[in-house]
Amino acid sequence: MTSEYSAHTPPNTNVSSFDAALPGTLPKLNPFCVDLAIRTALALQCDIQRQSSFDRKHYFYSDLPSGYQITQQYAPLAKNGTLFIPQPDGTQTPIRIKQIQLEQDTAKSTFNPRTQTSHIDLNRAGTGLMEIVSEADLRSPEEAAAYIRTLQSLLRAIGSSDGNMEDGSLRCDVNVSINRTDAQPGSGTRCEIKNLNSVKYITAAITHEIHRQSILLTSSPEARVEQETRGFDEMTFETFRLRSKEDAPDYRYMPDPNLGVLRLSQERIDVIRDALPELPWTMRARLKEIYALSDRDVEVLLNIDSGRDVRYDGEDPGESGAVKYFDRLVEGVGSSSDSGRQRDPKVVANWMTHELLGQLASQKKTFKQNTISAAQLGELIDMVQQRAITGTTGKHLIRHMLTNPTNDPPHKIAQDLDLLAFSSSQSSPPSSAPHAPIINSTISTSTSTSDPSPSSIPIPASTSASASASDTDPLTSLCENAIAAFPSVVAAAKKGNKNVLNKIVGAVMRESRGRADAKRVKEVVEGLVYGSGES
């Protein structure tokens, strides 16, 4: 509740006097921790207690220098919430939240098996810890995994925590109990497995503990499971005994005399409720109903969004969230018009989920490392839609902009790289003669019976000075030279085999480096070969 904490700072380098339990030091409640806990309680539909208090939980352990932990055992900040988790059949199962309480975090204890010693890091000691206690509604390891993933995405969405289990931002204690088939439900004895830091380990620990207790209960009618606290071995995927489990009297709870009573005004709660970000399930419904996105696109966006940056004290992460990035694109950010305009959500989703994410994946980058702003991608999409560049060029530009980050607009980048598409006005096929004039100044008209390979077509950078449409039309010039390079293909086409023209179209597309539209190229080639009236 006093010091700042980062999982990546050297051990014992960020420790306040209170963290080390030096005599005469007093705790101080961090108001931001209270606000983030209220935000979480609202998102979980909890009843926020206008008045709560703090208790001292006494126990001796090496990671607790003071010999007690400040918590909210009897008067927590919030009670009676609900979190819905998804099931494989598409239904939602409600999981009851018993309470949300603020606590004082303990130090980090690391055991060294080689030296058989434990090392204590006080960096995180004394920082604010929010404990979310659920009721015994989970019935399988898979449901527990779904609960953690859903809770993790919720915490990230509202900015209460980054939810990084690897860094210790989110830790899980699991209580497992089973009972005989002929016994009353809930009559089993629970065993607590402490400090699980990944969904994989959570499911493995629950699976092993269910197996262990089942073997014990079926071994003898008199067999009983002992209530205890257990650890989890990440090498063997087995749980092991740590100590017997204490009950409330063993902790000798007492009111903390220093922090006193926490009173919350309704105005403070209302301000936080009004500023609450969009929740994941609301976001999913909006993406489907308003934008009519497919289930796949929605899941891709939400999965990326659940991994977005969560900044200090829940500050707005800006464009690091995939859904916010998508919303800005649809709203028209980067549009050349003054007022902006709405873009087609499905077109935007395709460019985001297929092209942008695909290029990021090929470069082994995450969405967090995306250097293309929403405005830049928006302008690029508009350029493709307006045929200022082709789709192939758009993909190339995304790859180029990720490899060479810049604030320049895509139009300038395309212009610098000479990737702007041939304009429609330039690419109209000539309509004068059945056969358009061939540029014979660079292409041989020998009587050779074999056509050159597409890669060896000598297409000139500029045409002759004759007064033809190709003088100002680079696309027509490319098509004319490609036609001249394939006399046998032209002859076959004129005999009725129209499909052979695809060879000429392919040659033009390669020579244009993606600047030409394939459909338009085909129209021009057919116009040149057959004449305007025979295509």
ChimeraX attribute file (.defattr): number of C-alpha atoms within 10 A of each C-alpha:
attribute: neighborCount
match mode: 1-to-1
recipient: residues
	/A:1	22
	/A:2	20
	/A:3	18
	/A:4	14
	/A:5	16
	/A:6	12
	/A:7	12
	/A:8	7
	/A:9	10
	/A:10	10
	/A:11	15
	/A:12	15
	/A:13	10
	/A:14	17
	/A:15	19
	/A:16	18
	/A:17	15
	/A:18	20
	/A:19	27
	/A:20	18
	/A:21	17
	/A:22	12
	/A:23	9
	/A:24	7
	/A:25	12
	/A:26	13
	/A:27	16
	/A:28	13
	/A:29	15
	/A:30	13
	/A:31	11
	/A:32	14
	/A:33	18
	/A:34	18
	/A:35	17
	/A:36	20
	/A:37	23
	/A:38	25
	/A:39	22
	/A:40	23
	/A:41	25
	/A:42	19
	/A:43	21
	/A:44	24
	/A:45	15
	/A:46	22
	/A:47	16
	/A:48	22
	/A:49	16
	/A:50	13
	/A:51	14
	/A:52	18
	/A:53	21
	/A:54	26
	/A:55	24
	/A:56	21
	/A:57	21
	/A:58	17
	/A:59	16
	/A:60	12
	/A:61	12
	/A:62	15
	/A:63	19
	/A:64	24
	/A:65	18
	/A:66	17
	/A:67	14
	/A:68	19
	/A:69	23
	/A:70	24
	/A:71	24
	/A:72	24
	/A:73	21
	/A:74	14
	/A:75	19
	/A:76	23
	/A:77	28
	/A:78	27
	/A:79	22
	/A:80	18
	/A:81	24
	/A:82	19
	/A:83	19
	/A:84	17
	/A:85	20
	/A:86	14
	/A:87	12
	/A:88	7
	/A:89	6
	/A:90	8
	/A:91	9
	/A:92	12
	/A:93	16
	/A:94	14
	/A:95	18
	/A:96	20
	/A:97	22
	/A:98	17
	/A:99	23
	/A:100	28
	/A:101	24
	/A:102	24
	/A:103	22
	/A:104	24
	/A:105	21
	/A:106	24
	/A:107	21
	/A:108	18
	/A:109	15
	/A:110	12
	/A:111	11
	/A:112	10
	/A:113	8
	/A:114	6
	/A:115	7
	/A:116	7
	/A:117	10
	/A:118	14
	/A:119	13
	/A:120	16
	/A:121	19
	/A:122	24
	/A:123	25
	/A:124	26
	/A:125	29
	/A:126	29
	/A:127	21
	/A:128	24
	/A:129	20
	/A:130	22
	/A:131	18
	/A:132	20
	/A:133	16
	/A:134	18
	/A:135	13
	/A:136	14
	/A:137	13
	/A:138	18
	/A:139	10
	/A:140	14
	/A:141	18
	/A:142	16
	/A:143	18
	/A:144	19
	/A:145	19
	/A:146	18
	/A:147	21
	/A:148	19
	/A:149	16
	/A:150	18
	/A:151	18
	/A:152	20
	/A:153	22
	/A:154	23
	/A:155	25
	/A:156	23
	/A:157	27
	/A:158	23
	/A:159	25
	/A:160	25
	/A:161	23
	/A:162	23
	/A:163	23
	/A:164	15
	/A:165	15
	/A:166	12
	/A:167	13
	/A:168	17
	/A:169	14
	/A:170	21
	/A:171	18
	/A:172	18
	/A:173	16
	/A:174	20
	/A:175	16
	/A:176	21
	/A:177	20
	/A:178	21
	/A:179	18
	/A:180	13
	/A:181	7
	/A:182	6
	/A:183	10
	/A:184	9
	/A:185	10
	/A:186	11
	/A:187	11
	/A:188	18
	/A:189	16
	/A:190	20
	/A:191	22
	/A:192	20
	/A:193	24
	/A:194	17
	/A:195	17
	/A:196	22
	/A:197	18
	/A:198	18
	/A:199	19
	/A:200	12
	/A:201	18
	/A:202	22
	/A:203	20
	/A:204	17
	/A:205	25
	/A:206	23
	/A:207	18
	/A:208	15
	/A:209	24
	/A:210	16
	/A:211	12
	/A:212	14
	/A:213	23
	/A:214	16
	/A:215	12
	/A:216	15
	/A:217	16
	/A:218	12
	/A:219	11
	/A:220	9
	/A:221	9
	/A:222	8
	/A:223	12
	/A:224	15
	/A:225	17
	/A:226	13
	/A:227	17
	/A:228	16
	/A:229	21
	/A:230	24
	/A:231	18
	/A:232	23
	/A:233	12
	/A:234	12
	/A:235	6
	/A:236	7
	/A:237	15
	/A:238	18
	/A:239	21
	/A:240	13
	/A:241	13
	/A:242	14
	/A:243	11
	/A:244	13
	/A:245	15
	/A:246	12
	/A:247	9
	/A:248	10
	/A:249	8
	/A:250	11
	/A:251	15
	/A:252	13
	/A:253	20
	/A:254	14
	/A:255	18
	/A:256	17
	/A:257	10
	/A:258	11
	/A:259	15
	/A:260	12
	/A:261	14
	/A:262	16
	/A:263	12
	/A:264	16
	/A:265	9
	/A:266	10
	/A:267	9
	/A:268	11
	/A:269	16
	/A:270	12
	/A:271	10
	/A:272	15
	/A:273	15
	/A:274	8
	/A:275	10
	/A:276	16
	/A:277	15
	/A:278	13
	/A:279	16
	/A:280	19
	/A:281	12
	/A:282	9
	/A:283	16
	/A:284	18
	/A:285	13
	/A:286	14
	/A:287	21
	/A:288	14
	/A:289	10
	/A:290	9
	/A:291	16
	/A:292	14
	/A:293	17
	/A:294	13
	/A:295	11
	/A:296	10
	/A:297	19
	/A:298	21
	/A:299	14
	/A:300	17
	/A:301	21
	/A:302	22
	/A:303	14
	/A:304	17
	/A:305	22
	/A:306	23
	/A:307	21
	/A:308	24
	/A:309	21
	/A:310	22
	/A:311	15
	/A:312	13
	/A:313	13
	/A:314	20
	/A:315	12
	/A:316	15
	/A:317	14
	/A:318	12
	/A:319	18
	/A:320	20
	/A:321	22
	/A:322	23
	/A:323	22
	/A:324	16
	/A:325	20
	/A:326	19
	/A:327	18
	/A:328	18
	/A:329	28
	/A:330	21
	/A:331	16
	/A:332	21
	/A:333	23
	/A:334	22
	/A:335	21
	/A:336	13
	/A:337	9
	/A:338	7
	/A:339	8
	/A:340	12
	/A:341	15
	/A:342	12
	/A:343	20
	/A:344	13
	/A:345	19
	/A:346	15
	/A:347	12
	/A:348	19
	/A:349	22
	/A:350	13
	/A:351	20
	/A:352	21
	/A:353	18
	/A:354	13
	/A:355	17
	/A:356	21
	/A:357	19
	/A:358	16
	/A:359	22
	/A:360	21
	/A:361	12
	/A:362	10
	/A:363	12
	/A:364	9
	/A:365	14
	/A:366	14
	/A:367	17
	/A:368	16
	/A:369	11
	/A:370	17
	/A:371	16
	/A:372	17
	/A:373	17
	/A:374	20
	/A:375	19
	/A:376	23
	/A:377	25
	/A:378	25
	/A:379	20
	/A:380	27
	/A:381	24
	/A:382	19
	/A:383	21
	/A:384	17
	/A:385	14
	/A:386	10
	/A:387	18
	/A:388	22
	/A:389	26
	/A:390	22
	/A:391	19
	/A:392	14
	/A:393	21
	/A:394	25
	/A:395	17
	/A:396	16
	/A:397	21
	/A:398	21
	/A:399	18
	/A:400	14
	/A:401	19
	/A:402	18
	/A:403	13
	/A:404	9
	/A:405	11
	/A:406	15
	/A:407	12
	/A:408	10
	/A:409	15
	/A:410	23
	/A:411	18
	/A:412	12
	/A:413	17
	/A:414	19
	/A:415	11
	/A:416	10
	/A:417	10
	/A:418	11
	/A:419	23
	/A:420	22
	/A:421	22
	/A:422	21
	/A:423	17
	/A:424	14
	/A:425	8
	/A:426	14
	/A:427	23
	/A:428	18
	/A:429	24
	/A:430	19
	/A:431	14
	/A:432	13
	/A:433	12
	/A:434	15
	/A:435	15
	/A:436	21
	/A:437	17
	/A:438	18
	/A:439	18
	/A:440	12
	/A:441	10
	/A:442	13
	/A:443	16
	/A:444	12
	/A:445	11
	/A:446	6
	/A:447	6
	/A:448	9
	/A:449	9
	/A:450	10
	/A:451	13
	/A:452	13
	/A:453	10
	/A:454	17
	/A:455	9
	/A:456	9
	/A:457	18
	/A:458	16
	/A:459	20
	/A:460	15
	/A:461	8
	/A:462	13
	/A:463	20
	/A:464	14
	/A:465	8
	/A:466	10
	/A:467	8
	/A:468	15
	/A:469	19
	/A:470	27
	/A:471	14
	/A:472	14
	/A:473	20
	/A:474	21
	/A:475	27
	/A:476	25
	/A:477	25
	/A:478	26
	/A:479	29
	/A:480	24
	/A:481	23
	/A:482	25
	/A:483	24
	/A:484	22
	/A:485	26
	/A:486	20
	/A:487	17
	/A:488	15
	/A:489	21
	/A:490	21
	/A:491	13
	/A:492	14
	/A:493	17
	/A:494	12
	/A:495	9
	/A:496	9
	/A:497	12
	/A:498	14
	/A:499	10
	/A:500	15
	/A:501	19
	/A:502	15
	/A:503	15
	/A:504	23
	/A:505	24
	/A:506	16
	/A:507	20
	/A:508	31
	/A:509	19
	/A:510	13
	/A:511	19
	/A:512	17
	/A:513	13
	/A:514	20
	/A:515	25
	/A:516	29
	/A:517	22
	/A:518	16
	/A:519	9
	/A:520	17
	/A:521	24
	/A:522	18
	/A:523	16
	/A:524	23
	/A:525	26
	/A:526	21
	/A:527	22
	/A:528	26
	/A:529	21
	/A:530	17
	/A:531	19
	/A:532	18
	/A:533	8
	/A:534	10
	/A:535	13
